[in-house]
């Protein structure tokens, strides 16, 4: 792989992650499935799940359920992307997310506001349709939550 091919692959992966955040915030699950995620994606958030989610349909179902009533803003910063081959890569993204829910409809964890800071640890695979996210491990270093008591 030439230096130019490596730089093009890195830019393609940056655009892929941009689509990931955009589709998540706008709840565009169809585009997430067709243009962003690998069919056998593995997703884990240790603070929020007992077991990793495996498969695009399971991941989208879980995300759609948990994001149904929320307004979210996700930001990815300072990507550290390593191209391993013409079809595989890894990346770490510093992240910040803000999740807002209606006071009368808090999250399963009871919060109506969450502001998180951490990192996405990912792998990518390239097929006929281009780069796709293969694995995601989201770790948060700090979380600010507002828990609303309904009653």
C-alpha positions as CSV (number, residue, x, y, z in Angstrom):
1,X,0.0,0.0,0.0
2,X,1.4,3.4,-1.0
3,X,1.4,6.4,1.3
4,X,-1.3,8.0,-0.9
5,X,-3.5,4.9,-0.6
6,X,-3.0,4.9,3.2
7,X,-4.0,8.5,3.5
8,X,-7.1,8.0,1.3
9,X,-8.1,5.0,3.5
10,X,-7.7,7.2,6.6
11,X,-9.9,9.9,5.1
12,X,-12.5,7.3,4.1
13,X,-12.6,6.0,7.7
14,X,-12.9,9.5,9.1
15,X,-16.0,10.1,6.8
16,X,-17.3,6.7,7.9
17,X,-17.2,7.7,11.6
18,X,-18.8,11.0,10.7
19,X,-21.7,9.1,9.1
20,X,-21.9,6.9,12.2
21,X,-22.4,10.0,14.5
22,X,-24.8,11.7,12.0
23,X,-27.0,8.6,11.6
24,X,-27.0,8.0,15.4
25,X,-28.1,11.5,16.2
26,X,-30.7,11.6,13.5
27,X,-31.8,8.0,14.2
28,X,-31.3,7.0,10.6
29,X,-31.1,3.2,11.3
30,X,-31.5,2.2,7.6
31,X,-28.5,4.2,6.5
32,X,-26.5,3.1,9.6
33,X,-27.2,-0.5,8.5
34,X,-26.5,0.1,4.8
35,X,-23.6,2.6,4.8
36,X,-21.8,2.4,8.2
37,X,-21.9,-0.9,10.1
38,X,-20.5,-4.3,9.2
39,X,-23.2,-7.1,9.2
40,X,-21.4,-8.9,12.1
41,X,-20.5,-5.8,14.1
42,X,-19.6,-6.4,17.7
43,X,-20.5,-3.5,20.1
44,X,-19.8,-3.1,23.8
45,X,-20.2,-0.4,26.4
46,X,-19.0,-2.0,29.6
47,X,-20.9,0.5,31.8
48,X,-24.2,-0.1,30.0
49,X,-24.3,-3.7,29.0
50,X,-23.7,-7.1,30.6
51,X,-22.7,-8.7,27.3
52,X,-21.5,-7.3,23.9
53,X,-24.0,-7.0,21.2
54,X,-23.2,-9.0,18.1
55,X,-24.8,-8.5,14.7
56,X,-26.1,-5.3,13.0
57,X,-29.8,-6.1,13.7
58,X,-29.2,-6.7,17.4
59,X,-27.1,-3.6,17.7
60,X,-29.6,-1.4,15.9
61,X,-32.5,-2.8,17.9
62,X,-30.7,-2.1,21.2
63,X,-29.7,1.4,20.1
64,X,-33.1,2.3,18.7
65,X,-34.7,1.2,22.0
66,X,-32.3,3.1,24.2
67,X,-32.3,6.3,22.0
68,X,-36.0,6.4,21.2
69,X,-36.9,9.4,23.2
70,X,-33.5,11.1,23.5
71,X,-32.0,14.0,21.7
72,X,-28.3,13.3,21.3
73,X,-25.1,15.0,20.1
74,X,-22.1,12.9,19.5
75,X,-18.6,14.2,18.7
76,X,-15.5,12.3,17.7
77,X,-12.1,14.0,18.0
78,X,-8.4,13.4,17.3
79,X,-8.7,10.0,15.5
80,X,-5.7,7.7,15.7
81,X,-6.2,5.4,12.7
82,X,-3.8,2.7,11.7
83,X,-4.2,1.0,8.4
84,X,-3.2,-2.7,8.8
85,X,-3.9,-3.8,5.3
86,X,-5.9,-2.8,2.3
87,X,-9.0,-4.2,4.0
88,X,-8.4,-3.8,7.8
89,X,-7.7,-0.9,10.1
90,X,-8.0,0.1,13.8
91,X,-8.8,3.4,15.3
92,X,-9.2,5.2,18.6
93,X,-11.4,8.4,18.8
94,X,-11.7,10.7,21.7
95,X,-15.4,11.3,22.2
96,X,-17.9,13.5,23.9
97,X,-21.7,12.8,23.9
98,X,-24.7,14.6,25.3
99,X,-27.9,12.8,25.8
100,X,-31.2,14.6,26.8
101,X,-34.5,12.9,27.6
102,X,-37.9,14.3,28.6
103,X,-38.2,14.6,32.4
104,X,-41.3,12.3,32.3
105,X,-39.5,9.7,30.2
106,X,-36.1,9.1,31.8
107,X,-33.6,6.5,30.5
108,X,-33.7,2.9,31.9
109,X,-30.9,4.1,34.2
110,X,-33.1,7.0,35.4
111,X,-31.3,9.9,34.0
112,X,-32.7,12.7,31.9
113,X,-29.3,14.2,31.0
114,X,-25.9,12.6,30.4
115,X,-22.7,14.2,29.3
116,X,-20.0,11.7,28.7
117,X,-16.3,11.9,27.9
118,X,-14.1,9.0,26.7
119,X,-12.9,7.0,23.8
120,X,-14.2,4.8,21.0
121,X,-11.9,1.8,20.3
122,X,-12.7,0.4,16.9
123,X,-11.8,-1.9,14.1
124,X,-12.8,-1.5,10.4
125,X,-13.1,-3.7,7.5
126,X,-13.3,-2.9,3.8
127,X,-15.5,-4.8,1.4
128,X,-17.1,-4.1,-2.0
129,X,-19.2,-1.3,-0.5
130,X,-16.3,0.4,1.2
131,X,-15.1,0.7,4.8
132,X,-17.5,-0.4,7.6
133,X,-17.2,-0.4,11.4
134,X,-16.5,-4.0,12.5
135,X,-16.0,-3.6,16.3
136,X,-16.7,-0.9,18.8
137,X,-15.8,-0.6,22.4
138,X,-16.9,2.6,24.0
139,X,-15.2,3.5,27.3
140,X,-16.1,6.6,29.3
141,X,-13.6,8.4,31.5
142,X,-16.1,10.7,33.1
143,X,-19.9,11.0,33.0
144,X,-22.2,13.7,34.4
145,X,-25.8,12.6,34.9
146,X,-28.9,14.3,36.0
147,X,-31.4,11.8,37.6
148,X,-35.0,13.0,37.7
149,X,-37.3,11.6,40.4
150,X,-40.8,11.2,39.1
151,X,-43.5,11.2,41.6
